Structures are given as C-alpha cells and as structure tokens.
Amino acid sequence: MHIPVIFEDSDIIVLNKPSGVVVHPFDFSNEGTILDFLHENYPETFSITNPITLQDGRTVNLGGIVHKLDRDTSGVLVIAKNRTSFSHLKEHFTSHTIAKTYIAIVEGVFENTTFTINAPLGRNKKDYKQSMNPINPRGKPLEAITHVRVIESNGDFSCVELTPITGRTHQLRAHMSGSGHPIVGDIAYGSTQKADRIMLHASSLTIQGKSGVQTFTVPLPSTFSCDNFLFQQS
C-alpha cells in the first residue's frame, strides 16, 4: 500500500490519504487500511494505547490515529507519534480548534456564494446516517456548523469550499444532503449522480504544533478536478 507522506517530525506524521482506503478495520472486514500502513512503516505510533472494539468482537489499537476520513474521502490525515502529541491533538480536535477545509462537488446551484449551515445532526433509530433534525433520534442531536463558499458553478453542479466548525461524523455529507445539494457520488446521502467516488477532498488542515501554527495542504487528486467535472457536465 502506497500512502504519500507529506510531512513528518518527531511528533506527527501527515498523510495524503487516497480515496478508497479506510482508516482502520470495521466490523467483519479484513481489507488493507491506513492502520496496516502504520504498523508496517511507523510501529512506534502503537506505543499509544487507543483501543476500539468492533461489533465482531475484535479489539483494535488505533495507536496515534486521532481523526478519520471516510473511505471515499481523500486528503490530509494527521497521525500522532507519541502520547504527548496524541493528547495535544485530541484536545484540539475535541474542542474544535483545529481548522479543516474541504473541497466538494455538489448537485445544484446556490442562491448565495457564502453562507453558514447551523443545523444539529443526529441519527434516527436503526439508521447509521446522520440527518438534520431527525424525526426519531437516538439521543439529543448535536450542534453542527459548516461554512460554505461557492467556488464555481455550471448551472447544474457547484464546486464548493466547506469549512466545518464542529467535527460531527458525516457532518459535511449530511449538511449538504439536508440543504438539498448532496455531494456528487454520495448515493447514501441522496446523490442521483453516479461517480467513481464521493467528490469530497480534505484539502487543508491547520494545527498548533510545537513550532507554532502549521498548515498542511494537499492538491486535488487527478481524478477530482472541479474545472474538468463542471466542463464535462455542462
């Protein structure tokens, strides 16, 4: 498995995660993961005790993994290399003080070029998907805020920059779907447009590192071009 490393020091590793690769094993799965890549190349990250238990009964140590990207989402992923760095990053992710920016291609056109979606997210009972204002939620929906900036549009689809202020599971997918503009290729969240992948890319991540503020940026992959997609669909 080839996973590009875009930065490394004594505290963190920053990866450019490809689309189609899962971060860690899920229930009853045995495919290759980012976790496998770390075991092979960065075994020191597993000095960190960070266990999860899967539905199939397996307990997996995630080591220095402090956040995740969905299988089809590509882009910046930061990994802690030691306990101090892990605790520091975990605290900032939990308090939403880490800045993340995503690029997405969504269905439809927006009235405004910049706006904010402030809509709590929750799961309906017996449903894994997040939704805005669920009818029969499991517990209380959680605050979720996303800033949206339209980059360009061809009249049918739009390329947007998404900045999540909170970090809820599937937040961007649920907010785009709930606003009537599902991310292209995201069939689970209502997209009617088939694509080879979900058109969502984590383009940048800003953290407070030991040497100050650090921003890591990765360009859109060759299979994900706003200009090419909008031109082909126009």
N, C-alpha and C positions, 0 to 999 in steps of 0.2 A: 504494500500500500504506500503510495507516494502522497505525502501531505506536505505542502510547502510551509517552511518555517520562515516567517518574515522578520522575527526579532527574537533574541534570546540574551538574557543576562543571568546573574546568579539567583534571581528571584522568580522570573517568569519566562514562559515560552509563549510566543504569539503565533498562531497558525492561521493559514488561509484555508478554511475548510471547504472542500469541494461539495457541490450538490450531489445528493445520492448516497452520502455516507452518514451513518448515525453516530452520535457521540459516544453512547455506551449501550451495552446489551439491553434489550427489552424482553418482555415475557415470552419465553419459549423460543427465543431467537438464537442463532449461532453464527450470524454473518460477521464479517470483519468490521471493526469500529475504530473510532479515534482512541478509545481506551487501549485497544490492541497495539496501535501505533505507539502509544506512550509506554506500554510495557516493554516493547522491543527497543525503543530508542531513548527513553527517559525513565528508567526504572526508579530513579531517585524520587520521583514525584509520588511514589506509593509509600514513602515513609510517612505520608499524611494519611491519617485514618478518617475516611469519609464514606461510610458504608450506606448502601441502599439494599432493600430486599425486594426482589421481583415476585410477581404473582406465582411464578413456577417454583418458588421456594429458594431460589439461589440468592445468596448474599454477595454483593459485588462491591469492592472497594473502589470508589471513583478517584481516590488519590487527590491530585491537585485540580481536578475539574471543578470550577466554581460557577459556571453558567453553561447553557446549552444553546445549540441552534437545531431547528428541526431538520429532518433528513434532507429535504429538498432545498433548504436554505443554505446558501454559500456565504463565505466571508470570514470576518475577523472573529477568532476564538482565542481567549487568553487562558493560560494554564499556570497555576502556582507551582513553584518548585520546592517550597519549604513551608513549614507550619506558620511562620510569621507572615509570609506573603499571602498564604491562603486566608488567614484570619483577617488581614487587612483588606483583601479584595472582597471577601464575603461580606464584611461590614458595609463596604461601599455599595455592593450590589443590593444588599438588603435595604439600605437607606436611599436607594435610587440616586446616588451622587455620581455614578459613572455615566458618561454621556455616550449614547449609541445612535448611529444614523444608518438607516436602511434605504435602499432604492427598490422600488417595486413598479411593475406594470400592472395596471388595474383596468377593469372594464368601465366604460362610460366616461363622461366629461363632468367636471365640477363647475359650479357657478362661481366660486371664489378661488383665487390662486393660493391663498394661505388661510388656514383655519385650524381650529383645535377640536378634537373629539374628546369630550369628557363624559364617558359613559361607563358605569360599573359593569364588570363582567362576572359571570358565574356559569355553572354547568347545571342543566336540567338533570333530574334524577335519571339514571341509566343512560346518560349521554356523555361521551368523552369530550365533546366540543364545547368551547366557550361561546357564550352569546350575550349580547347586550340585553339587559332587563329580562332574564329568563323567567318563564311562566311558573315553573315548578322547581325552584333552585335547591341545590344541595347546600344548605347554609346560606349565609349572607353574601350577596355579590360584593366583590372587592373593587375599590376605586381603580380606574384605569384611564390614563390620559395620554393622548397621542397628538403631536403637532404634525400637520400635513402641509407640504409645499408642492404645488404642481410645477414640474419642470417643463413639460411639453405635452401636447395632445394632438391627435389626428382627427378628432371628431367622434371617434368610436372607442378609443383607448387612451389612457393617460399614463405618462411616466411621472412618478411622484417620489419625493423625499419624505421619509417617515422618521420622526424622532419620538420614540416612546419615553415619556417622563417616568412612568411606572414600568414594571417589568413582569406583567402577568403572562402566564402560559398562553400561547397563541394570541397574544394581545393584538398584534397588527393584523393578523388574518381575520380575527373576529370583528375588529373595528371597521376594517374595510368592507367586510361582508355585511355588517349591520348598517353601514351607511349606504348600501346599495351599489357598492363598487368593489366586488370581490377581486382578489388578486388573480391574475390570469393563470390558469392551470390548477388552481386550488379547488378541485372538484368537491372536496369535503365541506368547504365553506361557500359553496354556491356558484363557483365559476362555471360558465357554459362554454368557455373557450379552452379547447384541448391544447396542451403544450407538453414538451418533453420534461418539464419540471415546473415547480411553482416559481413564478417570477418574482422572487424576493431575495435580496442580497444585502448582507450586513457589511456596509461599505467602510465604516469607521468606528473606532472605539477610543474613548479618552479616559485615562485613569490618572490617579495621583500616585506616581511611583516614587521610589526612594530618591531619585534625582529631580523630582518635580513633576509637573504635568507632562504626560506622554500621550500622544495621539498616534494611533496606528490605522493606516488606511490601505485598503486593497481595491484595485480597479475591478470593474465588472468583468466577469469571465467572457470569453469569446462567444459562448452560446447565449449570452444575455446582453443584448445591445438595445437600448431604448430607441435609438435612431433607426436601426435596421428593422426592429419589430414594428414600429409605428409606420415606417415607409412601406413595408411588405403588406401591412393590413389596410393601408389607405386606398 
